[in-house]
């Protein structure tokens, strides 16, 4: 099973590294080993323990009260709380646990259980999307074995959610979604497809491994309002050449590009281009923001 650094544990649990160290020292919650460089290394068991404790402390429980609780006791305490938001957060945490679990089928089976408990829209918006953001799977290129194993189950649920949405007869905008690199994960693109279709957009989903020739053909025929993609830093994709195609073939279209970094400035090099974080890019398309 995967081990974790304190920074990874912080990201997955939302508990600051300094607080994790205090809990470790004061309550002996964790038993990290040390790397050759004397870096704390936390186990899968540590991950299992910190997630419900983090959720309960967020909801008013004192760490001193629950620090001696067993993992089943912590889970039972959470189950007894009649609050949908808390239960969604717990389900998100459990997806993280199942992703790193040694049993391959547990993740897909748990997703199926969640779909019985909640409808597909709740599952995607309240549980699966937060999981994707927290885990970094939304678009990140990653070669972890556990990531490869859970991808089909996630994709299946996102596609189900997309197919469940009705097609609108009068779309408010047309958006082309694409990835230039065949190695990129398309979960972020599928999530964008779901969000934009739900708000009455017409989506042309091209997937990954898309080049400029493909895009020119689609732009010429469809004259889309938006084109959306995401790129890792220093990706060789030729944005200026695509902007030239847009200017010549569909001058009202806007290219929206997100990156793997969460820190973006809203850079604009022309009226046809915006560089925005994923959620802001989706808002831009949904709201039909006027070009500056």
C-alpha positions in Angstrom: 0.0 0.0 0.0 1.1 3.6 -0.6 2.9 5.6 2.0 2.5 9.3 2.5 4.6 12.3 3.3 3.2 14.8 5.9 2.4 17.2 3.0 0.3 14.5 1.2 -1.5 13.7 4.5 -2.2 17.5 4.9 -3.6 17.8 1.4 -5.8 14.7 1.7 -7.1 15.5 5.2 -7.2 19.3 5.2 -5.3 19.2 8.5 -2.2 21.4 8.7 1.2 19.6 8.9 1.9 21.5 12.2 -1.3 20.2 13.7 -0.6 16.6 12.5 2.8 16.8 14.3 1.0 18.0 17.5 -1.5 15.2 17.3 1.3 12.7 16.7 3.2 13.9 19.7 0.4 14.6 22.2 -2.1 11.8 21.3 0.1 9.2 19.6 -2.4 9.0 16.8 0.2 8.2 14.2 3.4 6.1 14.0 5.3 7.4 11.1 8.6 5.8 10.0 11.5 7.9 8.8 13.1 8.0 5.4 16.9 7.9 4.9 16.7 11.7 4.8 14.8 11.7 8.2 11.5 12.7 6.5 8.3 11.4 8.2 6.6 8.6 6.2 3.0 7.9 7.1 1.2 4.6 6.5 -2.1 3.7 4.9 -3.4 3.1 8.5 -2.4 6.7 9.4 -4.5 7.9 6.4 -7.5 5.8 7.5 -7.3 7.3 11.0 -6.8 11.0 10.1 -9.7 11.3 7.7 -12.6 10.6 10.1 -10.8 12.5 12.9 -10.4 15.5 10.6 -14.1 15.4 9.6 -15.3 15.1 13.2 -13.0 17.9 14.5 -14.3 20.1 11.7 -17.8 19.4 13.0 -17.2 20.4 16.6 -15.7 17.3 18.2 -12.7 17.8 20.4 -9.6 15.9 19.4 -8.9 15.1 23.1 -12.3 13.3 23.2 -12.0 11.2 20.0 -8.2 10.6 20.0 -8.5 7.2 21.7 -11.4 6.0 19.5 -11.0 3.0 17.2 -11.5 3.4 13.5 -14.9 1.5 13.6 -16.0 3.7 16.4 -15.1 6.9 14.5 -17.0 5.7 11.4 -20.0 4.8 13.5 -20.0 8.2 15.1 -20.0 9.8 11.6 -22.8 7.5 10.4 -25.0 8.6 13.3 -24.8 12.3 12.3 -27.9 13.2 10.2 -26.2 15.8 8.0 -26.0 15.4 4.2 -23.0 17.6 3.8 -21.0 15.7 6.4 -22.0 12.4 4.9 -20.9 13.6 1.4 -17.6 14.6 2.9 -17.2 11.2 4.6 -18.0 9.5 1.3 -15.3 11.6 -0.4 -12.8 10.6 2.2 -13.8 6.9 1.8 -13.1 7.2 -1.9 -9.6 8.3 -1.0 -9.2 5.3 1.3 -10.6 2.9 -1.3 -8.2 4.3 -4.0 -5.2 3.3 -1.9 -6.7 0.0 -0.7 -5.0 -3.1 -1.9 -8.2 -4.6 -3.2 -8.8 -3.4 -6.7 -12.6 -3.9 -6.8 -13.3 -2.0 -3.6 -13.3 1.4 -5.2 -15.8 0.5 -8.0 -18.0 -1.3 -5.5 -18.0 1.6 -3.2 -19.0 4.0 -6.0 -21.9 1.6 -6.8 -23.0 1.7 -3.2 -23.0 5.5 -3.3 -25.1 5.5 -6.4 -27.7 3.5 -4.5 -27.7 6.0 -1.7 -27.7 9.1 -3.8 -28.7 10.0 -7.4 -26.0 10.4 -10.0 -26.0 14.2 -9.9 -25.4 14.2 -6.1 -22.7 11.6 -6.6 -20.8 13.6 -9.2 -21.3 17.1 -7.7 -21.1 16.5 -4.0 -18.8 13.4 -3.7 -16.9 12.6 -6.9 -15.9 16.1 -7.9 -14.4 17.0 -4.4 -12.6 13.7 -4.5 -11.1 14.5 -7.8 -9.9 17.9 -6.7 -8.6 16.6 -3.4 -6.7 13.7 -4.9 -5.4 15.7 -7.9 -6.9 13.2 -10.4 -9.0 15.8 -12.1 -6.5 16.2 -14.9 -3.1 15.3 -13.6 -0.9 13.0 -15.7 0.0 10.3 -13.2 1.4 6.8 -13.4 0.5 5.5 -9.9 -0.7 1.9 -10.2 -3.7 2.8 -7.9 -4.7 5.7 -10.2 -4.7 3.5 -13.3 -6.9 1.0 -11.4 -9.6 3.5 -10.4 -9.8 5.5 -13.6 -12.3 3.2 -15.4 -14.8 3.3 -12.5 -14.5 7.1 -12.3 -14.9 7.6 -16.0 -17.9 5.3 -16.1 -19.8 7.4 -13.5 -18.9 10.6 -15.2 -20.1 9.3 -18.5 -23.3 8.0 -16.9 -23.9 11.4 -15.4 -23.4 13.1 -18.8 -25.6 10.6 -20.6 -28.4 11.1 -18.0 -28.6 14.8 -18.7 -31.2 15.8 -21.4 -30.0 17.3 -24.6 -31.3 20.9 -25.1 -33.0 21.9 -28.3 -31.8 25.5 -27.9 -28.3 25.5 -26.5 -27.0 28.7 -24.9 -23.5 28.2 -26.3 -21.3 25.6 -28.1 -18.0 24.4 -26.5 -15.3 22.2 -28.0 -13.4 20.2 -25.3 -10.1 18.7 -26.2 -6.7 17.6 -25.0 -3.6 17.8 -27.2 -1.6 15.1 -25.4 -2.6 11.4 -25.5 -1.1 10.8 -22.0 -3.3 13.4 -20.2 -6.0 12.2 -18.0 -9.4 13.2 -19.4 -11.3 13.3 -16.1 -11.2 17.1 -16.0 -12.5 17.2 -19.5 -15.4 14.8 -18.7 -16.2 16.8 -15.6 -16.3 20.0 -17.8 -18.6 18.1 -20.2 -21.0 17.3 -17.4 -21.1 20.9 -15.9 -21.5 22.6 -19.3 -24.1 20.2 -20.6 -26.1 20.6 -17.4 -26.3 24.4 -18.0 -27.7 23.9 -21.5 -24.5 24.0 -23.4 -23.9 22.1 -26.7 -20.7 20.1 -26.1 -18.4 18.8 -28.8 -16.2 16.4 -26.9 -13.0 15.5 -28.9 -11.1 13.8 -26.1 -7.3 13.7 -26.2 -4.5 13.4 -28.8 -6.1 16.3 -30.8 -3.9 18.4 -33.1 -4.4 21.7 -34.9 -5.7 20.1 -38.1 -8.4 18.4 -36.1 -9.3 21.7 -34.4 -9.4 23.7 -37.6 -11.8 21.2 -39.2 -14.2 21.5 -36.2 -13.9 25.3 -35.9 -14.6 25.8 -39.6 -17.8 23.7 -39.5 -19.1 24.4 -36.0 -18.1 28.0 -35.3 -18.0 27.3 -31.5 -18.3 30.0 -28.9 -15.6 28.4 -26.8 -12.7 25.9 -27.0 -11.4 24.5 -23.7 -8.3 22.5 -22.8 -5.7 22.2 -20.0 -2.0 21.9 -20.2 0.9 21.0 -18.0 3.6 23.7 -17.6 5.8 24.3 -20.7 3.6 22.1 -22.8 4.6 22.4 -26.5 1.1 22.9 -27.8 1.1 25.8 -30.2 -1.4 28.2 -28.8 -0.5 31.1 -31.1 -1.1 29.0 -34.1 -4.5 27.9 -32.8 -5.4 31.5 -32.1 -4.5 32.4 -35.7 -6.9 29.7 -36.9 -9.6 31.0 -34.6 -9.1 34.6 -35.8 -9.3 33.5 -39.5 -12.1 31.0 -39.2 -14.2 31.9 -36.2 -13.2 35.3 -34.8 -15.9 35.3 -32.1 -14.6 32.1 -30.6 -12.6 32.1 -27.3 -9.9 29.7 -26.4 -9.8 28.9 -22.7 -6.7 27.2 -21.2 -6.3 25.9 -17.7 -3.0 24.5 -16.3 -2.1 22.0 -13.7 -1.2 24.8 -11.4 -3.9 26.3 -9.2 -2.3 29.7 -9.3 -3.3 31.6 -12.4 -3.5 35.2 -13.3 -6.3 35.3 -15.9 -3.7 36.0 -18.6 -5.0 37.2 -21.8 -2.9 37.7 -24.9 -5.8 38.5 -27.2 -9.5 38.9 -27.2 -9.8 35.3 -28.2 -7.8 33.9 -25.3 -8.2 33.4 -21.6 -6.0 31.5 -19.2 -8.1 30.6 -16.2 -8.3 28.0 -13.4 -10.7 25.2 -14.3 -13.7 26.4 -12.2 -13.3 30.0 -13.4 -13.1 28.7 -17.0 -16.4 26.8 -16.5 -18.0 29.9 -15.0 -16.8 31.9 -18.0 -18.5 29.6 -20.4 -21.7 29.1 -18.4 -22.3 32.8 -17.9 -21.4 33.9 -21.4 -19.1 36.6 -20.2 -18.5 39.4 -22.7 -15.1 39.6 -24.2 -12.9 42.4 -22.7 
